[in-house]
Amino acid sequence: MPSLVVRNLDQSLINALKARAVAHHRSTEAEHRAILAAILIEPQRKTFAEALSSIPAVGTDADFMRLNDDIRASNVFD
């Protein structure tokens, strides 16, 4: 299996990696592999904008109006 060497890391980054490895009960090297796999291989979550844009158009606004929407509130957030 190929190796990866990362040089010139800030000590705070190394400390954070070690702390994360301890929290997940694995070696620093295994934690490093897990982080790389999570970022590079596993599917990423959609942003809120992407999720909204993927919602299909299923009707008009009138289709979703409440029956008791006769009164319009001018200052909803006050």
Secondary structure, DSSP 8 states (H G I E B T S, - for coil): -------S--HHHHHHHHHHHHHTTS-HHHHHHHHHHHHHTS-----HHHHHHTS---S-GGGG--TTTTS--S-TT-
